[in-house]
Amino acid sequence: MANLVESPANITDKRSARKAENRIAIVEAAESLILEGGYGALNAEALAERAGVSRRTIFNHFASVDDVLVTRMNQYFNRIFEECDFTISGENASMEAEMLSIARKVFMSNTLEEYIAPFAHLLYALEMDSPAKFEEYSHVILERTYDIFLERYLAAYPDLPYLRVAVFASNLAETIGEGVYYYLTRAEEMTVKVAAEAPEGTHPEALAIEAMRQCVLEALDYLGRLVQGEFAS
Amino acid sequence: MANLVESPANITDKRSARKAENRIAIVEAAESLILEGGYGALNAEALAERAGVSRRTIFNHFASVDDVLVTRMNQYFNRIFEECDFTISGENASMEAEMLSIARKVFMSNTLEEYIAPFAHLLYALEMDSPAKFEEYSHVILERTYDIFLERYLAAYPDLPYLRVAVFASNLAETIGEGVYYYLTRAEEMTVKVAAEAPEGTHPEALAIEAMRQCVLEALDYLGRLVQGEFAS
């Protein structure tokens, strides 16, 4: 599992260190429970046992069991954008082509397997047992992605009309969301397709990640072809 | 106010007719209260007085005061899509250009002033007093718009890849949403700009509608230029 929080070794005070260790153990336990048994497997008893802490310790750190999950998802989400380099390369003639190129780089990089895929799988675990929560949290994530795109691109292209940047930021966020959702709802079928072209013995997790990559890149490629005028009338 | 429901004259039974009349009076009263005083002005007492019915009658028809508002918004929303002609004109070389042309026609037509503008103003009344409700309902509306676009276009273009139709349907819904939101958050400034170019004495409501039209058409024009390849790299 990815190391998403600062190492407790940086904390000199022993009691603080233990607190931090417990907190890490709790969020990691929540992730492993959900990945094994879905959202329904997440409850205080199972969490306490898996993390090796008392129920009371859990609720000293978190308002609820759901709060543990949201914390984990937010750690992944924040890390995705920490890893993401929004520097304008200058290789692209337009803001649109530049934004697309940055998005493609992210899905070609290790950020996908380290942070985006675990994040998406945690999020999708909600869909099985609690579609309304999945819907709500997906929406929050799309909105936050849009806000980050908009902020970075308004800063990088201060002379462009606001509506142009806002519409494209929203279109790009939606396109990535469609690609991820397309994968999540067809994960098995997509993974089988990828497996057929992968070297024998490729780890199932690597196949799943490759399948997600292909779905998102297909969605981004479509937006790229749109930007290139391929569907002009 | 637009007539959004079937006329009670069609209902032969007198008691049913009165019930239907009351229901119409209640939803119209909710609309006028909100347009005058914002979402905060909507409560059972004011609603009963404005509609000329008892509180009890309101709750015979509706689960809550919010339910009255949601009913009114849904009436507008459904009417927008009843008015909307999704017939493929064949004048456009691509699904994308065709979808855009249909959306432009809607915002050039009376559907804007009759249904979209009152709907948007009711929705925006939520933003002042209850931003979370506004956010939630806006999201529901975008999702429903997307679902309708997707369904109609998958039916009209059965041979296109699903992801292409899904991504563009979502991009178009978001673009319209951005245009409407751009107007709602800058209504005064936009209306003043429109007023400067309108004949003197133009009704303020007509100016507001023209301002909303211009904002949405600007957002759609941007998407149109994108489709035409104007921002190709």
Interface residues (C-beta under 8 A of the other chain):
Chain A: N92 A93 S94 M95 E96 A97 E98 H139 P161 Y162 L163 R164 A166 V167 F168 S170 N171 E174 T175 G177 E178 G179 Y182 C215 E218 A219 Y222 L223 L226 V227 Q228 G229 E230 F231 A232 S233
Chain B: N92 A93 S94 M95 E96 A97 E98 H139 P161 Y162 L163 R164 A166 V167 F168 S170 N171 E174 T175 G177 E178 G179 Y182 C215 E218 A219 Y222 L223 L226 V227 Q228 G229 E230 F231 A232 S233
